[in-house]
């Protein structure tokens, strides 16, 4: 097999996708919409991720933020490293390399008929949005939807229009908080767990979907524990260094779990024997 | 599959003929090192260089299936990438049974789920002439791990019976290759008896460190040892140098980085070895390290060998007892047998 007649799939070969829309959401987060040059659809499930690359800079795992039901796909990129810094220099019409989708998504069928409580911290809203958009478009199949969004500072808030749009939908409640008070902010101040007592649905009967920075899980899980929520009814979406995305390179491993294959979405009860998870 | 006997002269001519062919031939050579002579897999220019009486090579032969550095893709900067599959053929002579078993495990790991064609293409293009151990190395414990002899994976298996080698073909490829050894004769019952005696001896003798349980007990033992004091006891002198990873025949974790050429227009996406003992192994953007404590990284390696990787390869223990990690560890803490036996002092396997 040589370069020109390689017929077997190379799992490390990205496909080019063109950025069709790119805009800054705040000082550090860039929103973008992409479409594959080949015309194919990503075909992801809510909660999955892709490996994003610029040839010559590198590759990193990024969550898909859009519902599987729309054309193209969306991501939000925080400028935190060499690759993401380079991505922030791109604009509509530029291209990115994409591999995937990878990992397990949310169990959308199992969630049907249930009340859903999304607990998000910062850009934890980004992967959750793929599921939120899916369930609000198929609202008849789900119960009440509550979205808790906590952000460290006022200027860092993202998807503010989406939050407002969702809140306007019958049966959807959005509660937002910021950690640090701000003159322009009239809403709740405090970490995301301060919103939990304000939830009006029965948390023990609801499916609780948690995504945020590593430190947030411990406190949210403690708060849900106090509310006697069964670990079977909690899903977490974890961040790890998913370098290869295909269960080989070892970087994302937590105990015996390769997060790129069995995660990033896990039912919390399945993590009882995975002490490195939380 | 046939089993032949090759006198030492016949074997030497056979190897020289391979070297004269168009395939690259790799064998075990003695190399001058700063701390005295050591053995290593390297290009053979002549059969005289081949040392099948070696004890252990510095690095395992995995470097031919999974090179320290390899190009996965070539690309135009910020543009399209193309697969780069290495299609070169080579013959590898002198792979010890424990290293052969490690290669068999890696074959399974790289072909399962989504197949890695970079590894698998290399592997399919390598002809392996394995050999039974003639000189036990100072830290080998293959007998404890059940890896002192090997049944499969090799194309040909050699056993030095004194004045000759017994050569067993393990595959059709090996059978065809062995047919080219002019002067080879069918092995007699006496030759096979001599070979069996050597293999039986190795099953007990490659045991400089004795594991006080069956290898198959390890997953159950580790199930109960996560918070055992041994991790901190050992790891407190760990330099986090990763030598235990890089010298291990079953460690296969890797990193991928882009290299841009001098023209600044083209480049390569390159894979290189990585190691879970290195401090930044589980780092993510924002400098959050998911396995920062030394003892957690130390424990992870021993859990991968004894518990985690076995779940991916049908229960086989992913330590083959070569002892290279012991040879390479400056503070002398890497010995898996010492760690597992320390746990066995306090916890009994099921």
Interface residues (C-beta under 8 A of the other chain):
Chain A: X1 X2 X3 X6 X8 X9 X10 X11 X12 X13 X14 X16 X54 X55 X56 X57 X58 X59 X60 X78 X80 X81 X84 X94 X95 X97 X214 X239 X240 X241 X243 X244 X246 X247 X248 X249 X250 X251 X253 X254 X255 X256 X261 X275 X276
Chain B: X72 X73 X75 X76 X77 X78 X79 X80 X81 X82 X83 X84 X85 X87 X109 X110 X113 X114 X115 X116 X117 X118 X121 X226 X252 X253 X254 X255 X256 X257 X258 X260 X267 X269 X274 X276 X281 X282 X283 X284 X285 X286 X288 X290 X291 X296 X300 X303 X307 X308 X311
